């Protein structure tokens, strides 16, 4: 709940610049439990990211969005390598826009402070990415290896149930 409130607070801040934001809160617990049970531990992060992208694409199709946008930046975390982004992208057909891709951590922090999201973004609440964080993540994943692991799961059913259970919240700037 606290991680969800953090996301809602960040959405409120960003909505000053974007206008109304529709947040689709999707519970990934069942997906991450399935990955944890059936797939190599070091693939948890990349598999989770592929599920997130697949879910985002399905939601985008129903809401007539024409691209996905992420806050990824090359090398900021172990999973954000060119190979990792390539494997993540291969899960979807929509274009993936990454406006922060070439920024380093210092630049991202500077922008976060400028738009007022920094203090909220560093609050230490556990989320789906930290609860199942493996000791070691695969940093040079290969599409064929990750697809092989996905084949151990009922991807379509997991995605469908996650989307069916989502909560949609509209956020507007309250300034």
N, C-alpha and C positions, 0 to 999 in steps of 0.2 A: 504493500500500500504506500509506503514512504517513497519507494522508487517511482511509483505511478504519479504521486503528487509532485515529485521533482520534474517529471516530464511535463505535467500540466503547467507547472510554474514556468518552465522554459518556453513552452508554447505560448503562454500569455505574453511573455517578454518579446518573443519573436513576432507575435501578431501585430505589434505596433508597426512593424515594417512591412508585413505581408497582408494584413487584413485578416479576416476570419480564417481560422485553421480548424480542420476536421481531423481529430486524432483518432486513429483506429488502434485501440489497445487490444493486442492479441496475446493470449496466454500461450507461452511456448513450453510449458512444463511437460506435457505429454510427449512432445517432439523430443525434447532434450533427454527425457527418461528413456525413450526408445533408442536414441543415438547412444546413450551411455550403456545401455544393455547389449546392443548388437554390433557396435562399430568400434574401431580402434580409438583409444582414449585421445591420442594426439590429434585426431581429426574432428573432435567435438566443435571447436570454434569454426572451422571452415564449413562443416556440415550445417551448423546452426545458421551461419550467415547465408548459405544457399537456401535454406528453408525460409529465412526472413525475406530474401529477395523474391522467391517464388510466391510467398504469401502477398508481398507488396505488389507484385505484378498482377495477381488475380484480383486484388482490391482495385488496382489502377484500371483494369479492364472494365470493372463494373461502375467506376466513377468517371470514366472517360478521361483519365489522365494519360498523357502521351509520353511520359518519361518518369524514371525514378531518380531521386536526388539523395545522395548520402553525404556524410561529413568525413569521409575517409581521406587520409593523407598518406602518401607513400612513406613507409618506414616508421610511422608513429607508434605502432604496436607490432608485435611479431607476426601477426596474421596479415598485415597490410603491406605485403610484398607484391611485386608485379605478378608473380605466379599466383598468389592468393587472390588478387583482384581478377585475374584472367579466369580462374576457376569459379569465382563468384559470378562474374558476368555471364559465363556459359550457361548458367541456370535460367536466364531470362532472355526474352526477345526484345523487350523495350530498351531504348537507349538509357544508359546510366550516367547521370551527370554528377560530377564530383568537384564542386567549386573550390574546395580546399586542397586539392590533390598535390599541388606543388608547394604549399606553404609548410614551413617548419613549425615546431611547437611554439616557439617564441612569437611568430606572426599570428598563429591561431589564438594564443592567449591575449595578445594585444587587441585583436578584433573582438574577442569575447568580452573583454573589459569595456571596449568602446560601445558595444551594443547592450551591455548590461546583463549578459548571461554568465559571466565567469564565476561569480560567487555561488550561484545556484548550481552550476555544472560541476563544481568540485565537491559538493556534498557527498559524503561517503556511504550511500545506501547501496545495498546489494541489489543486483538486477539479474536478469537471465544470463548475462555474460559472465558474471562473477561466481554465481552459485555452482555452475558446472565447469569452472575453469580448470583445465588439465594442468599438470605440472609442467609438461612440455607440449608445445603446439607445433604442428607441421608448418614450416615456413616456406617450403618449396613444393606445394601440392601439385599433383598432376590430375588433370580432368578425369582421365580413365580410372585412376585409383579411387577418386572420390565418388565417381558414378558407381563403381563396383561396391563401395560401402553403402551408398544410397539404395542399391538393389537389395540389400538386406532388410530394408524397411518398406512399409506400405506408404510411400511418399504421398500419393494422391489422397488417401484416406486421412492421413495425419494433417495435411494442409487443409482439407475440407472441414474437418472438425475444428481446427484452430480458427478458421475464418467464421464458421457458424457461431462460435462462442465469443466472438469479439464484441467489445464495447465501443461504441462510437460516441465521441464527446466533441461538441463544438466549443471552440475557445475564441474569445474576442478580447482585444485590448481593453483594459479597464482604466485608461488614463484620463 
